[in-house]
Amino acid sequence: MDILYSSKVKTTISTNGCGNLHALEAVHKRNYGDLIKIGVSLNSAPVSKDLHEYLMKHRPMLKTVYTRKQRIPETARKYAAQPGTEYYLLYMDVVDKDSLGDSLPFHEFYRDLNALRKVHQNIKGVFCSGFIPDTQEFQVLAQARCPAGTTKLSVLPDGTAYPCYLLFRNSEFSLGNLLVDDFETIWNNPVLDIFRQFKGNPCRDARCELRPACHGGCPALSLLISNDITAPDPRCMYGITHGE
């Protein structure tokens, strides 16, 4: 922790708060400020007395994966309403076709997020800018299919760089190795071109109110689930094919 702090590397420690509260307390005592933050996942499981006391005392960042079965769990609502608490709703990634039924079409997630923000302005959504690009912070995303190779890269522990962590299993998307290759060579790899070029929303769902602004979702998931990187996001397509 001290090495990260002295290097000014912003870090988030992600935990479910079970069994490691003493270690988390030790982090707070070091007073790392905004450089090292703690994020606690809250789901439908009951919050223990010790975890409740920790949440009320330190007001860490909170996060919940938003799914068809789990919206904001009741156990989390009272903490989300606490002044000064950052609460993040994560749009669910899927790793195989069997998981599609657990996710929501993006427009449903976005609609629910905006409704919740009218009540709790401290709630923020976490989702791929391949849906609605964050042009307020990164104007360049207006012309990109998704953030891969534009505002982010993902790196394995051995130094191998990929456009996105969802493509780690696809060796053809390896960009090089940061421990061996210079960054300019990796950053200029033509593999990134498909992510950097927005040629129009591939989704043809005319009913979706987000379609004019949407970039089609996550191309990595389209490749993973549909075997077609140019296809619209499979989470939205699942909703269409199942009459939702």
C-alpha positions in Angstrom: 0.0 0.0 0.0 2.7 2.4 0.9 4.5 1.8 -2.4 1.3 2.6 -4.3 0.7 5.7 -2.2 4.2 7.0 -2.7 3.9 6.4 -6.5 0.6 8.4 -6.6 -1.2 5.4 -8.2 -4.9 5.6 -7.6 -6.1 2.3 -6.2 -9.4 0.8 -5.2 -9.5 -2.2 -2.8 -12.6 -4.3 -3.6 -14.1 -6.5 -0.9 -17.4 -7.9 0.4 -16.4 -6.9 3.9 -16.6 -10.5 5.3 -13.7 -11.6 7.5 -11.2 -8.8 6.7 -12.6 -5.8 8.6 -9.4 -5.5 10.7 -7.3 -5.2 7.6 -9.6 -2.6 6.2 -9.5 -0.6 9.4 -5.7 -0.7 9.2 -5.9 0.9 5.7 -8.1 3.7 7.0 -5.7 4.4 9.9 -2.9 5.0 7.3 -5.0 7.9 5.9 -4.2 7.5 2.2 -6.8 10.0 1.2 -8.3 9.7 -2.3 -5.3 7.7 -3.6 -6.4 4.4 -2.0 -10.1 3.8 -1.6 -12.1 0.9 -0.4 -15.1 -0.4 -2.3 -17.6 -2.8 -0.5 -19.9 -5.0 -2.5 -23.4 -5.2 -1.1 -25.8 -7.9 -2.4 -28.9 -9.7 -1.0 -26.9 -11.3 1.9 -27.6 -9.8 5.3 -25.1 -7.2 6.6 -23.4 -8.3 9.8 -23.3 -6.1 12.9 -19.6 -5.5 12.5 -19.9 -4.6 8.8 -22.8 -2.3 9.5 -20.7 -0.4 12.1 -17.8 -0.2 9.6 -20.0 1.1 6.9 -21.5 3.8 9.2 -18.1 4.8 10.5 -16.0 5.0 7.4 -18.6 5.5 4.6 -16.6 3.6 2.0 -17.6 3.3 -1.7 -20.4 0.9 -2.2 -21.2 -1.2 -5.3 -23.8 -3.7 -6.5 -24.0 -5.6 -9.7 -27.4 -4.8 -11.1 -29.1 -7.9 -12.5 -32.5 -9.1 -13.5 -32.9 -10.8 -10.1 -31.0 -8.3 -8.0 -31.7 -4.6 -8.4 -30.6 -2.5 -5.4 -31.0 -5.0 -2.5 -32.9 -3.8 0.6 -29.8 -4.3 2.6 -28.0 -1.6 0.6 -30.7 1.1 0.3 -30.1 2.6 3.8 -26.4 2.9 3.1 -26.9 4.4 -0.3 -29.0 7.1 1.2 -26.2 8.2 3.6 -24.8 11.6 2.8 -21.3 11.5 1.4 -21.5 7.8 0.3 -20.5 7.0 -3.2 -22.7 4.2 -4.6 -22.1 2.5 -7.9 -24.4 0.3 -9.8 -22.6 -2.1 -12.1 -24.2 -3.2 -15.4 -23.7 -7.0 -15.4 -21.1 -8.5 -17.7 -21.8 -12.0 -19.1 -19.3 -14.7 -19.9 -21.4 -17.2 -21.7 -24.9 -17.7 -23.3 -26.3 -19.3 -20.1 -25.7 -16.0 -18.2 -27.7 -13.8 -20.7 -31.0 -14.5 -18.9 -29.6 -13.0 -15.7 -28.7 -9.7 -17.3 -30.9 -6.9 -18.5 -31.1 -5.0 -21.9 -29.0 -1.9 -21.4 -32.0 0.5 -21.9 -33.7 -1.1 -18.9 -30.6 -0.7 -16.7 -30.2 2.9 -17.9 -33.8 3.8 -17.3 -33.7 2.3 -13.7 -30.4 4.1 -13.0 -31.9 7.5 -14.0 -35.0 6.9 -11.9 -32.8 6.0 -8.9 -30.7 9.1 -9.4 -33.7 11.3 -9.0 -33.9 10.1 -5.5 -30.2 9.5 -4.7 -27.9 11.8 -6.6 -24.9 10.0 -5.2 -25.7 6.9 -7.2 -23.5 6.4 -10.3 -23.7 3.8 -13.1 -20.8 1.7 -14.3 -21.1 0.5 -17.8 -19.2 0.2 -21.0 -19.0 3.5 -23.0 -19.7 1.3 -26.0 -23.3 2.0 -25.0 -23.5 5.7 -24.1 -20.0 7.2 -24.5 -18.7 9.4 -21.7 -18.0 12.4 -24.0 -18.1 14.8 -21.1 -14.8 13.4 -19.7 -13.4 11.9 -22.9 -14.6 13.7 -26.1 -12.6 11.2 -28.3 -15.1 8.5 -27.4 -17.7 10.2 -29.6 -15.8 8.7 -32.6 -14.9 5.4 -31.0 -16.8 2.1 -31.0 -15.8 1.6 -27.3 -13.1 2.7 -24.9 -10.7 -0.2 -25.8 -7.5 1.2 -27.3 -8.8 4.8 -26.9 -9.0 5.5 -23.1 -8.0 2.1 -21.7 -6.0 -1.1 -22.2 -6.0 -4.2 -20.0 -2.8 -5.9 -18.9 -2.2 -9.4 -17.6 0.2 -10.0 -14.7 2.9 -11.2 -17.2 2.7 -7.8 -19.0 0.7 -8.9 -22.0 -1.6 -6.1 -23.1 -5.1 -6.5 -24.6 -7.7 -4.0 -25.7 -10.1 -5.2 -22.9 -10.0 -7.8 -20.1 -12.9 -9.6 -21.7 -10.6 -10.5 -24.6 -7.9 -12.1 -22.4 -8.9 -15.6 -23.7 -8.5 -14.4 -27.4 -4.8 -14.6 -28.2 -5.4 -12.9 -31.6 -6.1 -9.7 -29.7 -2.7 -9.7 -27.9 -1.1 -6.3 -28.5 2.4 -7.1 -27.2 4.1 -7.2 -23.8 4.7 -4.0 -21.8 7.7 -5.6 -20.2 9.3 -6.2 -23.6 7.8 -3.9 -26.2 7.7 -0.1 -26.1 4.3 1.4 -25.4 4.1 3.2 -28.7 4.4 -0.1 -30.6 1.6 -1.6 -28.5 -0.6 1.6 -28.8 -0.3 1.7 -32.6 -1.1 -2.0 -33.1 -3.7 -2.2 -35.9 -5.7 -4.7 -33.9 -7.1 -1.7 -32.1 -8.5 -0.1 -35.2 -11.8 -1.9 -35.0 -12.5 -0.5 -31.5 -11.4 3.0 -32.4 -13.7 3.4 -35.4 -17.4 4.1 -34.9 -19.4 3.3 -38.1 -22.9 3.6 -36.6 -24.9 1.7 -34.1 -25.2 -1.9 -35.3 -28.4 -2.4 -33.3 -31.6 -2.1 -35.3 -34.1 -2.0 -32.5 -36.1 1.0 -33.5 -38.1 0.8 -30.2 -35.1 1.6 -28.1 -35.0 5.3 -27.1 -31.3 5.2 -26.6 -30.5 4.0 -30.1 -29.5 7.4 -31.6 -26.9 7.9 -28.9 -25.8 4.3 -28.4 -22.7 2.8 -30.0 -24.0 -0.7 -29.9 -22.7 -2.0 -26.6 -19.6 -4.1 -25.9 -17.9 -5.6 -29.0 -15.9 -8.0 -26.8 -19.1 -9.5 -25.5 -20.5 -9.7 -29.0 -17.5 -11.7 -30.1 -17.6 -13.9 -27.0 -21.3 -14.7 -27.2 -22.2 -14.2 -30.9 -18.8 -14.9 -32.5 -19.2 -11.6 -34.3 -17.3 -8.5 -33.0 -19.4 -6.2 -35.2 -22.8 -7.4 -33.8 -24.9 -5.4 -31.3 -24.5 -6.2 -27.6 -25.9 -9.7 -26.9 -27.5 -8.6 -23.6 -29.9 -6.3 -25.5 -30.4 -8.8 -28.3 -31.5 -11.4 -25.7 -34.2 -9.1 -24.6 -35.4 -8.7 -28.2 -35.4 -12.4 -29.1 -37.3 -13.1 -25.9 -40.0 -10.6 -26.5 -38.9 -8.0 -23.9 
